[in-house]
């Protein structure tokens, strides 16, 4: 279902929003990941929330889920070609976050 919004930023927040989606996308920028890898990289996320966010990102076409027909099953997550267009957005968010953290470190204690 396509949601029409007046503000494009609201669309970005809809797709990338949530506590864990940006973190998932950040880890997928480095390489393709298995579910267990993401669990280890994001230790505070529950399996339920990780699964939910991965499904939502897949539904939006941002990531791909590849299932390999082997035993035990192997499933990998990676950016889709369309999803790769979000990487510059994520990189800018990372740079802003680093600058913000540095600014906070330099502020005198209250």
LORO-53433 format. One record per residue: residue in three letters; residue number from 1; x, y, z of N, C-alpha, C in turn. Coordinates in steps of 0.1 Angstrom, whole numbers. Each point is the difference from the previous one (the first is absolute). Example, Ala and Ser with C-alpha at 12.3 -4.5 7.8 and 13.67 -1.06 7.14 Angstrom:
<recs>
rest/nr/n.east/n.north/n.up/ca.east/ca.north/ca.up/c.east/c.north/c.up
ALA/1/132/-57/78/-9/12/0/9/12/0
SER/2/-4/11/-7/9/11/0/-8/11/8
</recs>
This chain:
<recs>
rest/nr/n.east/n.north/n.up/ca.east/ca.north/ca.up/c.east/c.north/c.up
UNK/1/8/-12/0/-8/12/0/9/12/0
UNK/2/-3/10/-9/8/12/-1/-7/11/9
UNK/3/8/6/8/-5/10/9/4/14/-6
UNK/4/-10/8/-2/3/14/-5/2/9/11
UNK/5/11/7/0/3/10/10/4/13/-7
UNK/6/-3/11/7/3/13/-5/15/3/2
UNK/7/6/-5/10/14/4/4/9/-12/-4
UNK/8/10/2/-8/9/-11/-4/8/-6/12
UNK/9/2/9/10/8/-4/12/-9/-10/7
UNK/10/-13/2/0/-9/-10/7/1/-14/-7
UNK/11/2/0/-13/2/-13/-7/13/-6/4
UNK/12/11/7/1/12/-5/5/-1/-6/14
UNK/13/-6/8/9/-2/-5/13/-9/-13/1
UNK/14/-10/-1/-9/-8/-12/-1/8/-12/-4
UNK/15/9/2/-10/8/-11/-5/12/-3/10
UNK/16/7/10/5/12/-2/8/-3/1/15
UNK/17/-12/4/3/-3/3/14/-1/-12/9
UNK/18/1/2/13/0/-11/10/14/0/6
UNK/19/0/-6/12/13/0/7/11/-8/-6
UNK/20/-4/-10/-7/10/-10/-5/3/1/-15
UNK/21/-9/5/-8/2/0/-15/12/7/-4
UNK/22/3/12/5/12/7/-5/13/-8/4
UNK/23/-1/-7/12/12/-8/4/2/-12/-9
UNK/24/-11/-6/-3/0/-12/-9/6/5/-13
UNK/25/-5/11/-6/5/5/-13/15/3/1
UNK/26/4/6/11/14/3/2/9/-12/-1
UNK/27/-4/-11/7/8/-12/0/-1/-7/-14
UNK/28/-10/2/-7/-1/-6/-13/8/8/-10
UNK/29/4/12/3/9/8/-9/13/-7/-1
UNK/30/5/-6/11/13/-7/0/0/-12/-8
UNK/31/-11/-9/1/0/-12/-8/-14/-7/2
UNK/32/-2/-10/-8/-11/-9/2/1/-6/13
UNK/33/-12/-2/7/0/-5/14/-10/-11/1
UNK/34/3/-10/8/-10/-10/4/-7/5/13
UNK/35/-12/-5/3/-8/4/11/8/0/13
UNK/36/7/-12/2/8/-1/12/11/11/1
UNK/37/6/3/-11/10/11/0/-6/13/5
UNK/38/-12/3/-5/-7/13/4/-3/-1/14
UNK/39/-5/-11/5/-3/-2/15/13/3/8
UNK/40/11/-5/-4/13/3/7/4/14/-1
UNK/41/-2/6/-11/5/14/-2/-10/10/7
UNK/42/-12/-4/2/-10/9/7/-5/-8/12
UNK/43/8/-1/10/-4/-9/12/-13/4/7
UNK/44/-4/13/0/-11/4/7/-14/-2/-7
UNK/45/1/-4/-13/-13/-2/-7/-5/-14/3
UNK/46/-13/-1/1/-6/-14/2/-1/-6/-13
UNK/47/-1/-14/0/-2/-7/-13/-13/5/-7
UNK/48/-10/2/8/-13/4/-6/1/14/-7
UNK/49/7/9/6/1/14/-6/10/-1/-12
UNK/50/10/-8/1/9/-1/-11/-7/-6/-12
UNK/51/-8/-11/2/-7/-6/-10/-10/10/-6
UNK/52/-7/7/8/-10/10/-4/6/10/-9
UNK/53/11/6/5/6/11/-8/6/-5/-13
UNK/54/6/-12/0/5/-6/-13/-11/-2/-10
UNK/55/-12/-5/5/-11/-2/-9/-5/13/-5
UNK/56/-1/10/8/-4/13/-5/9/6/-10
UNK/57/13/-1/2/10/5/-10/-1/-8/-13
UNK/58/-2/-13/2/-2/-8/-12/-13/4/-8
UNK/59/-10/2/7/-13/4/-6/1/13/-7
UNK/60/8/9/5/2/13/-6/10/-1/-12
UNK/61/6/-12/-2/9/-1/-11/14/5/2
UNK/62/3/3/13/13/5/4/11/-11/1
UNK/63/-4/-11/6/9/-12/1/-5/-12/-7
UNK/64/8/-9/-2/-3/-13/-6/3/-11/10
UNK/65/-9/-10/0/2/-12/8/3/-11/-9
UNK/66/11/-6/1/4/-11/-9/0/-13/9
UNK/67/-8/-10/-5/0/-13/7/7/-10/-8
UNK/68/9/-7/6/8/-10/-7/-6/-14/4
UNK/69/-3/-8/-11/-6/-13/3/10/-11/5
UNK/70/5/2/12/9/-9/6/-5/-4/14
UNK/71/6/-10/6/-4/-4/14/13/2/8
UNK/72/0/7/11/-11/9/4/-3/11/-9
UNK/73/-12/6/0/-3/12/-9/10/11/3
UNK/74/3/7/-11/9/12/1/-8/11/-7
UNK/75/-1/11/8/-7/12/-5/9/12/2
UNK/76/1/8/-10/9/12/0/-9/12/-4
UNK/77/4/11/6/-6/13/-2/10/10/-6
UNK/78/-4/7/-10/9/10/-6/-9/11/-6
UNK/79/7/11/-4/-7/11/-7/-5/-5/-13
UNK/80/-12/4/-4/-4/-2/-14/7/11/-8
UNK/81/-1/-1/-13/5/11/-9/-7/13/3
UNK/82/-13/-1/2/-7/13/4/4/4/13
UNK/83/2/-9/10/4/4/13/13/7/1
UNK/84/9/-4/-9/13/7/-1/0/15/-2
UNK/85/-12/5/-5/-2/14/-1/-1/7/13
UNK/86/-2/-8/11/-1/6/14/14/1/6
UNK/87/10/-7/-5/13/1/6/5/14/2
UNK/88/-1/9/-10/5/13/2/-8/7/11
UNK/89/-12/-3/2/-9/6/11/6/-5/13
UNK/90/2/-13/1/6/-6/12/14/6/3
UNK/91/8/2/-10/13/5/2/0/15/6
UNK/92/-10/8/-5/-1/13/4/-5/0/15
UNK/93/-10/-9/3/-4/-1/14/11/-4/9
UNK/94/9/-9/-4/11/-4/8/10/12/2
UNK/95/3/7/-10/8/12/1/-6/10/10
UNK/96/-13/2/-2/-6/10/9/1/-5/15
UNK/97/-3/-13/2/1/-6/13/14/2/6
UNK/98/10/-3/-8/14/1/5/3/15/4
UNK/99/-5/9/-9/3/14/3/-8/5/13
UNK/100/-12/-5/1/-8/3/12/6/-5/13
UNK/101/5/-13/-1/6/-6/12/13/8/4
UNK/102/8/4/-10/12/8/2/-4/13/6
UNK/103/-10/7/-5/-5/12/6/-4/-1/15
UNK/104/-7/-11/3/-4/-2/13/12/-3/10
UNK/105/10/-7/-5/12/-2/8/7/13/3
UNK/106/0/9/-9/7/13/2/-8/10/9
UNK/107/-13/-3/2/-7/9/9/4/-1/14
UNK/108/0/12/7/3/-1/14/-11/-7/8
UNK/109/4/-7/10/-10/-8/9/-9/11/7
UNK/110/-12/-4/0/-10/9/7/0/-2/15
</recs>
